[in-house]
Amino acid sequence: MDEVGVRDRLTFGIPRLDSQHEQLLQLVRQMREADAGGKSLCELRLLAATLTLHTRMHFMDEEMFMEGAGYPGLEAHRRRHAEFTEGLLRLQSGLLSTSRSQFARIVEYELGWIHQHLEDEDNELGRWLEENKIFAESLDWEAPPGPGSIPISSP
């Protein structure tokens, strides 16, 4: 799956979350490059673990924001996050068996998620925020440091 066109859909008006979406996509790009560049399986595992950390922290931030905004779709959105995380962890467990092809599946799984989730759930949230005239700066939302404050670097 290609990332063309994703960048335009990465934003929905919440700078911190928009930045995290971009960082997740950047990390997926780094993972593809590492795999194509023949990095060791140990390095690929580290990147996969970094992806999981960034994804889970982003989900926490996003859910805290939705809760503060009173978003009625929070529970369904939270379930989608949990389903994705479970799938990602299942794929990662396959990396322990020394399978490079498993790493490619993780990359494609994450990229597919970014496309689908931004297109569906996050755009729905963005529309709801706009319709209800809720803006990030109008909420008393103090998220802890998340993926936006963690530098992403290749091993």
LUMLUMMI-893195 format. One record per residue (C-alpha): residue in one letter; x, y, z. Coordinates in steps of 0.02 Angstrom, whole numbers, padded with zeros to 5 digits, always signed. Example, Ala and Ser with C-alpha at 12.3 -4.5 7.8 and 13.67 -1.06 7.14 Angstrom:
% residues 2
A+00615-00225+00390
S+00684-00053+00357
***
This chain:
% residues 155
M+00000+00000+00000
D+00067+00171-00046
E+00066+00326+00063
V+00022+00443-00082
G-00124+00552-00031
V-00111+00508+00153
R-00022+00670+00199
D-00174+00772+00145
R-00284+00669+00261
L-00163+00673+00409
T-00236+00831+00482
F-00402+00863+00562
G-00363+01019+00661
I-00284+00955+00821
P-00099+01001+00799
R-00031+00877+00927
L-00128+00730+00853
D-00096+00787+00674
S+00091+00790+00713
Q+00082+00616+00787
H-00004+00550+00630
E+00139+00621+00527
Q+00268+00544+00644
L+00186+00373+00633
L+00193+00384+00445
Q+00375+00439+00455
L+00415+00289+00564
V+00330+00171+00442
R+00435+00249+00303
Q+00593+00220+00407
M+00541+00040+00434
R+00520+00012+00247
E+00691+00089+00214
A+00772-00017+00350
D+00697-00176+00278
A+00746-00131+00100
G+00920-00082+00161
G+00950-00254+00236
K+00958-00198+00418
S+00980-00338+00544
L+00828-00425+00617
C+00877-00352+00786
E+00867-00176+00714
L+00700-00217+00632
R+00632-00279+00798
L+00686-00117+00881
L+00595-00016+00748
A+00440-00124+00768
A+00443-00097+00957
T+00464+00090+00930
L+00314+00088+00814
T+00210+00001+00947
L+00263+00127+01079
H+00222+00277+00969
T+00057+00202+00915
R-00001+00163+01091
M+00049+00334+01156
H-00042+00417+01011
F-00198+00316+01049
M-00191+00371+01231
D-00176+00554+01180
E-00315+00539+01053
E-00432+00452+01176
M-00395+00582+01311
F-00436+00720+01187
M-00598+00636+01133
E-00649+00611+01315
G-00615+00794+01355
A-00716+00847+01202
G-00862+00735+01251
Y-00851+00640+01086
P-00998+00518+01077
G-00900+00394+00970
L-00762+00374+01099
E-00800+00195+01151
A-00811+00130+00972
H-00651+00225+00929
R-00566+00153+01083
R-00617-00024+01030
R-00542+00004+00857
H-00380+00060+00939
A-00379-00097+01048
E-00413-00210+00898
F-00271-00132+00800
T-00150-00144+00947
E-00192-00328+00971
G-00160-00361+00786
L+00004-00266+00790
L+00063-00363+00942
R+00015-00529+00859
L+00117-00482+00706
Q+00263-00429+00814
S+00266-00595+00904
G+00307-00673+00734
L+00463-00566+00726
L+00536-00666+00869
S+00550-00815+00752
T+00676-00726+00638
S+00554-00695+00497
R+00600-00544+00390
S+00438-00564+00292
Q+00344-00539+00455
F+00423-00366+00469
A+00353-00319+00298
R+00181-00376+00357
I+00196-00261+00509
V+00240-00114+00397
E+00094-00147+00281
Y-00025-00176+00428
E+00022-00008+00504
L+00012+00084+00338
G-00157+00004+00301
W-00217+00057+00472
I-00159+00236+00446
H-00253+00246+00280
Q-00412+00165+00345
H-00417+00244+00518
L-00384+00420+00457
E-00509+00400+00316
D-00647+00333+00429
E-00637+00358+00617
D-00522+00510+00627
N-00613+00602+00488
E-00777+00565+00577
L-00703+00640+00736
G-00644+00793+00637
R-00818+00819+00563
W-00898+00803+00735
L-00776+00929+00809
E-00812+01051+00668
E-01001+01028+00676
N-00998+01056+00864
K-00873+01198+00850
I-00751+01116+00969
F-00571+01170+00951
A-00418+01100+01040
E-00374+01268+01115
S-00549+01282+01192
L-00526+01123+01293
D-00434+01105+01457
W-00330+00966+01379
E-00158+00937+01449
A-00095+00777+01373
P+00066+00707+01445
P+00218+00707+01332
G+00181+00583+01196
P+00252+00526+01030
G+00265+00707+00977
S+00402+00732+01105
I+00497+00571+01071
P+00625+00588+00932
I+00614+00455+00798
S+00781+00391+00737
S+00838+00240+00643
P+00951+00119+00737
***
